[in-house]
């Protein structure tokens, strides 16, 4: 963990200016997204309709979920809307309260349905 890392777990690494999604692609490659490229992050209660059982990939061809075989145990689903793109990233973290606090401090959470 580097000095500018605000939060890190097996799924994401949140730094002062970006978030790294671990095991994002089919080939287990990570994906780095700058906060400046994120329009907003919506927090949702983890339900079957919000991706609770989506272990990897997409169900609607719009929201992509990085690999997380424990997603069904998580309490929150985060959806990052990428600025000027038609697609978005659905993701989970191991400590949702800490992630929510960081995203709120960064002004990224615009809506919450949790």
C-alpha positions as a Markdown table, in Angstrom:
| # | Residue | x | y | z |
|---|---|---|---|---|
| 1 | Unk | 0.0 | 0.0 | 0.0 |
| 2 | Unk | 1.5 | 3.3 | -1.1 |
| 3 | Unk | 1.2 | 6.6 | 0.8 |
| 4 | Unk | -1.5 | 8.0 | -1.4 |
| 5 | Unk | -3.6 | 4.8 | -1.1 |
| 6 | Unk | -6.8 | 5.7 | 0.9 |
| 7 | Unk | -8.3 | 2.2 | 0.9 |
| 8 | Unk | -7.3 | -1.2 | -0.5 |
| 9 | Unk | -8.8 | -4.7 | -0.4 |
| 10 | Unk | -8.8 | -7.8 | -2.7 |
| 11 | Unk | -11.3 | -6.1 | -5.0 |
| 12 | Unk | -10.2 | -2.4 | -5.4 |
| 13 | Unk | -7.5 | 0.1 | -4.5 |
| 14 | Unk | -8.7 | 3.6 | -4.0 |
| 15 | Unk | -6.0 | 6.3 | -4.2 |
| 16 | Unk | -6.3 | 10.0 | -3.9 |
| 17 | Unk | -7.1 | 10.5 | -7.6 |
| 18 | Unk | -8.2 | 7.1 | -8.9 |
| 19 | Unk | -9.7 | 3.6 | -8.3 |
| 20 | Unk | -8.1 | 0.4 | -9.5 |
| 21 | Unk | -10.6 | -2.4 | -10.1 |
| 22 | Unk | -8.8 | -5.8 | -9.6 |
| 23 | Unk | -9.7 | -8.7 | -11.9 |
| 24 | Unk | -11.7 | -6.4 | -14.2 |
| 25 | Unk | -11.4 | -8.2 | -17.6 |
| 26 | Unk | -11.9 | -11.8 | -18.6 |
| 27 | Unk | -8.1 | -12.2 | -18.5 |
| 28 | Unk | -8.0 | -11.0 | -14.9 |
| 29 | Unk | -6.4 | -7.7 | -15.9 |
| 30 | Unk | -6.9 | -4.7 | -13.6 |
| 31 | Unk | -8.4 | -1.5 | -14.8 |
| 32 | Unk | -7.5 | 2.0 | -13.5 |
| 33 | Unk | -10.1 | 4.7 | -13.6 |
| 34 | Unk | -9.4 | 8.3 | -12.7 |
| 35 | Unk | -11.9 | 10.1 | -10.5 |
| 36 | Unk | -12.0 | 12.9 | -13.1 |
| 37 | Unk | -13.4 | 10.3 | -15.5 |
| 38 | Unk | -16.2 | 9.4 | -13.1 |
| 39 | Unk | -19.4 | 11.4 | -13.4 |
| 40 | Unk | -21.0 | 9.9 | -10.3 |
| 41 | Unk | -21.2 | 6.8 | -8.1 |
| 42 | Unk | -24.5 | 5.4 | -7.1 |
| 43 | Unk | -24.7 | 3.2 | -4.0 |
| 44 | Unk | -27.4 | 0.5 | -4.0 |
| 45 | Unk | -28.5 | -2.2 | -1.6 |
| 46 | Unk | -27.2 | -5.5 | -2.8 |
| 47 | Unk | -30.2 | -7.3 | -4.3 |
| 48 | Unk | -30.7 | -9.9 | -7.0 |
| 49 | Unk | -31.8 | -7.0 | -9.3 |
| 50 | Unk | -28.7 | -4.9 | -8.6 |
| 51 | Unk | -26.1 | -7.6 | -9.3 |
| 52 | Unk | -25.8 | -9.4 | -6.0 |
| 53 | Unk | -25.3 | -12.7 | -7.9 |
| 54 | Unk | -23.4 | -11.3 | -10.8 |
| 55 | Unk | -19.9 | -12.8 | -10.2 |
| 56 | Unk | -18.3 | -11.4 | -13.3 |
| 57 | Unk | -19.3 | -9.7 | -16.5 |
| 58 | Unk | -22.6 | -8.2 | -17.5 |
| 59 | Unk | -26.2 | -9.0 | -17.6 |
| 60 | Unk | -27.5 | -5.9 | -19.5 |
| 61 | Unk | -24.5 | -5.1 | -21.7 |
| 62 | Unk | -24.3 | -1.7 | -20.0 |
| 63 | Unk | -22.9 | -2.4 | -16.6 |
| 64 | Unk | -19.7 | -4.5 | -16.2 |
| 65 | Unk | -18.8 | -6.2 | -13.0 |
| 66 | Unk | -15.2 | -7.1 | -12.2 |
| 67 | Unk | -14.8 | -10.6 | -10.8 |
| 68 | Unk | -16.0 | -11.1 | -7.2 |
| 69 | Unk | -17.1 | -14.6 | -6.2 |
| 70 | Unk | -18.1 | -13.3 | -2.8 |
| 71 | Unk | -20.4 | -10.5 | -4.1 |
| 72 | Unk | -23.5 | -12.3 | -2.9 |
| 73 | Unk | -22.2 | -11.7 | 0.7 |
| 74 | Unk | -21.7 | -8.0 | 0.2 |
| 75 | Unk | -24.2 | -5.4 | 1.6 |
| 76 | Unk | -23.8 | -2.7 | -1.1 |
| 77 | Unk | -23.4 | -2.5 | -4.9 |
| 78 | Unk | -21.6 | 0.5 | -6.3 |
| 79 | Unk | -22.2 | 1.7 | -9.8 |
| 80 | Unk | -19.7 | 4.1 | -11.3 |
| 81 | Unk | -21.0 | 6.2 | -14.2 |
| 82 | Unk | -18.1 | 7.0 | -16.6 |
| 83 | Unk | -18.2 | 10.5 | -18.0 |
| 84 | Unk | -19.1 | 10.6 | -21.8 |
| 85 | Unk | -19.4 | 6.8 | -22.0 |
| 86 | Unk | -22.5 | 4.7 | -22.5 |
| 87 | Unk | -21.2 | 1.9 | -20.2 |
| 88 | Unk | -20.7 | 1.9 | -16.4 |
| 89 | Unk | -18.9 | -0.2 | -13.8 |
| 90 | Unk | -20.7 | -2.1 | -11.1 |
| 91 | Unk | -18.4 | -3.1 | -8.2 |
| 92 | Unk | -18.2 | -4.2 | -4.6 |
| 93 | Unk | -15.7 | -3.6 | -1.8 |
| 94 | Unk | -15.0 | -5.5 | 1.4 |
| 95 | Unk | -15.7 | -2.5 | 3.6 |
| 96 | Unk | -18.5 | -0.5 | 2.1 |
| 97 | Unk | -18.7 | 2.1 | 4.9 |
| 98 | Unk | -15.1 | 3.1 | 4.4 |
| 99 | Unk | -15.5 | 3.3 | 0.6 |
| 100 | Unk | -18.7 | 5.4 | 1.0 |
| 101 | Unk | -17.0 | 7.8 | 3.3 |
| 102 | Unk | -14.1 | 8.3 | 0.8 |
| 103 | Unk | -16.4 | 8.7 | -2.2 |
| 104 | Unk | -18.5 | 11.2 | -0.3 |
| 105 | Unk | -15.4 | 13.2 | 0.6 |
| 106 | Unk | -14.4 | 13.2 | -3.1 |
| 107 | Unk | -17.9 | 14.4 | -4.1 |
| 108 | Unk | -18.6 | 11.3 | -6.2 |
| 109 | Unk | -21.7 | 10.0 | -4.5 |
| 110 | Unk | -24.7 | 11.8 | -6.0 |
| 111 | Unk | -27.4 | 9.2 | -5.2 |
| 112 | Unk | -27.8 | 6.5 | -2.7 |
| 113 | Unk | -30.5 | 3.8 | -2.6 |
| 114 | Unk | -28.9 | 1.8 | 0.2 |
